[in-house]
Amino acid sequence: MRTVELLLDEAADAAVREAWRRLADAGLRSQARHRSPTNSPHLTLASCPELTAPIRWELAEVATALPLPVRFAGLIRFERPTSVLAWSLAPDAALAELHRKVWDAVTSDNRPETLNPFHAPGNWSPHITLGRTRRAGAFTSRRIPELLPAPPLSAHLATLRSFDTETGALEILTPGA
């Protein structure tokens, strides 16, 4: 499976990594525990079985919109099927449009049943994951917000990339690629 993701600017990346560290220091599940060099704070836009040449051309066009300013909207929790703690991003018109273009690109050359329905426009909830676990309700403690730094007021989504979940390979998707 290939993901299509956006990386944060350096300052926002550092703020997310600080939140990861604080969760880990408190003994909670945190993305800081993933020691892979490919582990970076990111916003997942879509996932698909493969990035064909037509998809890559469309994604190269999407990359021309970067860097894209975004606003953090606060702490959010999901229970689907894993427990996730994240900072949500405000889904403004520019972010929604960029996401729609990525979704259109991956759906143009992949069968719909192979795509994650949580990434579909209307279902997608833009967020940066802070912690994840299979333990239901893991992030419901009232003390969690006190452990975390405040999310950045604003940030920029700076780099479009793809991660291959089978090989672990990363690919930066650049304009004109």
C-alpha positions in Angstrom: 0.0 0.0 0.0 1.2 3.5 -0.8 0.3 6.5 1.3 0.1 10.1 0.1 1.2 12.4 2.9 2.1 16.0 3.7 5.0 16.9 6.0 5.0 19.9 8.3 7.4 22.8 8.3 10.3 22.6 10.8 8.8 24.5 13.6 5.5 22.5 13.5 7.4 19.3 13.2 9.4 20.1 16.3 6.2 20.9 18.2 4.6 17.6 17.3 7.8 15.7 18.3 7.7 17.5 21.7 4.1 16.3 22.1 5.3 12.8 21.2 8.1 13.0 23.8 5.8 14.2 26.5 3.3 11.4 25.9 6.1 8.8 26.0 7.6 10.3 29.1 4.2 9.9 30.8 4.2 6.2 29.8 1.5 6.6 27.2 1.6 5.3 23.6 3.3 7.8 21.4 4.6 8.0 17.8 7.9 8.7 19.5 8.2 5.0 20.0 8.4 4.4 16.3 12.2 4.5 15.8 12.1 4.2 12.0 14.0 7.0 10.2 10.8 7.4 8.0 8.7 8.3 11.0 7.8 12.0 10.8 4.8 14.0 11.8 2.6 14.0 8.8 -1.0 14.5 7.5 -2.2 11.5 5.5 -4.3 12.4 2.5 -4.9 9.0 1.0 -3.6 5.5 0.5 -3.8 3.3 -2.5 -2.3 0.0 -3.8 0.0 1.8 -6.3 1.0 5.2 -7.7 0.8 4.8 -11.4 2.3 7.3 -13.8 -1.0 9.1 -14.3 -1.4 9.5 -10.5 2.1 10.8 -10.2 1.5 13.4 -12.8 -1.6 14.6 -11.0 0.3 14.6 -7.6 3.1 16.6 -9.2 0.5 19.3 -10.0 -0.8 19.1 -6.4 2.7 19.7 -5.1 2.8 23.1 -6.8 0.4 24.4 -4.1 3.0 23.9 -1.4 3.8 25.3 1.1 0.2 25.5 2.2 -0.7 27.4 5.4 -2.9 25.5 7.9 -4.2 26.1 11.4 -4.3 23.6 14.2 -7.8 23.2 15.7 -7.1 21.3 18.9 -6.9 17.8 20.4 -9.0 15.0 18.9 -9.5 11.3 19.7 -10.6 8.5 17.4 -11.6 4.9 18.2 -11.5 3.2 14.8 -10.4 0.4 15.1 -7.4 1.6 17.1 -7.3 4.4 19.6 -5.7 7.5 18.2 -4.8 10.8 19.9 -4.1 13.6 17.4 -4.1 17.4 16.8 -6.7 18.2 14.3 -6.3 20.7 11.5 -8.9 23.2 10.5 -10.3 22.0 7.2 -10.3 25.3 5.3 -11.1 25.7 1.6 -7.5 25.4 0.5 -6.8 22.3 2.4 -10.1 20.7 1.3 -9.3 21.5 -2.3 -5.8 20.0 -2.1 -7.2 16.9 -0.4 -9.9 16.6 -3.1 -7.2 16.8 -5.9 -5.2 14.0 -4.2 -8.3 11.9 -3.8 -9.3 12.4 -7.4 -5.7 11.4 -8.4 -5.6 8.2 -6.5 -9.2 7.2 -7.5 -8.4 7.8 -11.2 -6.3 4.7 -11.5 -7.2 2.5 -8.5 -10.3 0.4 -7.8 -12.5 2.2 -5.3 -12.8 -0.9 -3.0 -9.0 -0.8 -2.6 -9.0 2.7 -1.0 -9.5 3.6 2.6 -13.0 5.1 3.0 -11.8 7.3 5.9 -9.7 9.2 3.4 -12.7 10.0 1.1 -13.9 13.6 1.0 -16.7 14.0 3.5 -15.2 11.3 5.7 -11.6 12.6 6.0 -10.7 14.3 9.2 -7.3 16.1 8.8 -5.1 15.4 11.8 -1.5 14.9 12.9 -1.3 11.7 15.0 0.3 12.0 18.4 -0.3 8.5 19.7 -1.9 5.2 18.6 -2.7 1.9 20.3 -5.0 -1.1 19.9 -6.2 -0.6 23.5 -9.7 0.9 23.4 -10.1 4.2 25.4 -6.3 4.6 25.9 -6.4 8.3 25.5 -9.5 9.3 27.5 -7.7 10.4 30.7 -8.5 13.9 31.7 -4.8 14.5 32.4 -3.7 14.1 28.7 -4.3 17.7 27.7 -2.3 18.9 30.6 0.7 16.8 29.5 0.9 18.2 26.0 2.3 21.5 24.8 -0.2 23.8 23.0 -0.3 23.0 19.3 1.2 25.6 17.0 -1.3 28.3 16.1 -0.4 27.9 12.5 2.0 25.9 10.3 2.8 25.1 6.7 2.3 21.8 5.0 5.6 21.8 3.2 6.4 18.5 1.4 4.3 15.9 -0.4 5.6 12.4 0.0 4.5 8.8 -0.5 5.4 5.9 1.9 5.4 2.3 0.7 4.1 0.2 3.6 5.5 -3.0 2.2 9.1 -1.9 1.4 9.4 1.0 3.8 10.6 3.2 0.9 9.9 7.0 1.0 9.4 9.1 -2.1 9.2 12.8 -2.2 6.6 13.9 -4.8 7.8 17.2 -6.3 6.3 19.6 -8.9 7.1 18.6 -12.4 8.2 15.1 -11.4 
